[in-house]
Each structure stands twice: as structure tokens, then as C-alpha cells.
Amino acid sequence: MAWEEWEQLKAQATDRSSAHMRLNQLADVGGSGEQGLMVYQDDLGAVGHEAHELHGDLHAQADIDGMGADKHGNGSTTRAAAELKAQNFAMGGALSQTVKTWGSQVESLLQACAHISNHLNYSKKAHAHDDAMIAASVRHADGSTMSVSELNKYFK
């Protein structure tokens, strides 16, 4: 990696970090004096879908040992590590440890993606149910909507 490329990557990371800080310091919303962050159900669904897609792609592409697996489930990388160890090459043990570490890290990332996807899908459904319950509770027994002045009583 060239020095200029390294400096460019550092600058990009700094830009992302400062964008994150701006998000954490959300300005006054609508001049109301209150701060908040709006999240819409479509947004939750979209992020959950992206996490699901990432999980699928990662599962399919991140298995460095899975290619050329034998009848015992050992992939070509594991077999190469075993052969290098058998020939007394120190790289055999290092390669074996690399496969184990990589597999552990990939598994952690897969679990995180699944957790995000499942949680956001659940949140989307739960909020839709809550919205329906709220809509039902702000109606009169005959089904007509409450007036704004009646609703205002709930906020005092």
C-alpha cells in the first residue's frame, strides 16, 4: 500500500467518524426545543433487509477453508496446513491458526448480522402493532375519531 493511499484511507475514516459525531449531536428538531431522531418502519425494514443480504453474501463468500472440502469436511486450506505441518514447516501451524481465527471472526459477524436483521424485523412488526393499538385507542366507541382538543388531554 502506497503512503498516499494510506493517508487517503485515514482521511476517509476521519470523515466517517466526524459524521457519526454529528449524528450523535442532533440539532434542535423543528425549533421545539426538544431533540430527537425519527425512525420510520420502512427504514427499519430496509436496514434489516440489508443485514440479511450481508449475512447471505458473507456466508457464501467468506469461507476460506470451504473450497475443495474432502469427505471429512476438511477444506483445502486445512489440508494444506496439515501437509505443511507434516513436512515440518512452521507455516503449517500458522495457517491452521489463521483458518481457526478467520472462522471464529466470520461466525461472530454472521451472528451479528442475523441479530440485527431479526431484531429490526421484530421491531418493525412490534411498532406496526403498537400503531394499530394507538389508532384504536384514540377512537370513540362508535369508531369516530377524537377531536384534537380531546387528544390534547393525553399530553398534559
N, C-alpha and C positions, 0 to 999 in steps of 0.2 A: 504494500500500500504506500503510495507516494505521500510525502509530507503535506502537500496541498490538499489531497483528498482527505487526510486525517483532520486537517483544520476545518474543511468544509463540513465534515460529519459532526465535529464538535459544535460548530455554529448552528447546525440544524437541531441538534439536541438542546441547545440553549434556547432556541426559538420555541420549541415544543414545551420546554419547561416553563418559560415565561407565559405562554398561552394557558398552561394549566394554572398558574398562579392567578392570572386574570379571571379564570372561571371560578376559582375559589373565593374571589373578592368581587362577586357580582354586585353591580351598582344598584342603586335605588330603582325599583320596578315601578314605572308609571307615576313617579312622583308621590307615591302613597306613604313614603317613609318606612315602608317595610321591604325587606329583601327576600327574594325567593327565587326558585328555579322551577320552571314549568316543565313537566314531562308529559307527553301525550302517549296514549295507548299505542298508536301506530309506531311511535319511536321505540317503545319497549319491544314491540313485536319485531321491528327491523333489527335491533341490536341482538335480540335473542336468535333471530334467523341467521345473522352473520356469525354468531358464536357457533351455531350448529354447523354452518358451512365450513368454518375454520376447523372444527372438530373432525369433520369428514375428510377434508383435504389433508390435515395433519396425520390422521390415522393412515391414510392411503400412501403418503409420501415420506414420512419421517422414519420409517423402519429401516435403518441402515443394515440391519442384520437379516431381514426377512427375505431378501432376494436369494434365490437358489437354495432354499431350505431343503434339507435332506429328510428322510423318513422319520428321523428323531426330532424334527423341528429345529435343528441347528442350521442357521443361515451361513452363507458363505463367509461372512466376517468372523463368526465364531469358529468356523472350521479353519480359517486362515490363522487365527490367533492360536488355536490348538497346535497346528502344524509348526508355527514359528516357535512355540514353547518346546515342542518335541525336538526341534533342531537346536535348542539352547540359545535362541535369540531372545534378548531382553524385550524386544519389541512385542513379542507374543503376549506377555503379561500386560504390557501397557495397552495393547489393542483390546485385549479381553476386558480390562478395566474401563476403557473408553466406551465399549459397547454397553456395559452394565450401567455406567453413569448416564450415557445418552438415553438408554431405555427408561431409566428412572425419571429423567427430566421430561422426556416426551410423555410418559404416563401422567406426571403431575400436571403438565399443560393440558392434556386431554381431559383430565378430571376437572380442571378449572373451566375449560370451555363448556363442558357438559353442565357444570354447576350454574354458570352464567345463563346458558340457554334455558335450562329448566326453571331457574328462578324467575327470569324475565317472562317466560311463558305463563308461569303461575301468577306472577304479579299482574300481568295483563288481564287474565281471566278474573282474578280477585277484584281488581278495580272496576271491571265491567259489571260484576255482580254488585259491588258497592254502589256504583252509579245508578243501577236499576232500583236498588233498595231506597236510595235517597230520593229518586224521582217518585217512587210510590209513596214515600212518607210525606212529601210536600203537596199532596193532593187531598182534597176533601173526600169524605166517604162516598159521595156520588161520582167521583172521578174528575171533577172540575179542578182546575189549577188554583192555587192560593194566590192571593194578591201580593204585590211587593211589600205592602205595609204589614201583612201577616207574616211573611217570610222574615222581615226585618226584626221581628221579635226574637227570633232564634239567635241573632247575632249580638244581642245586648247582654 
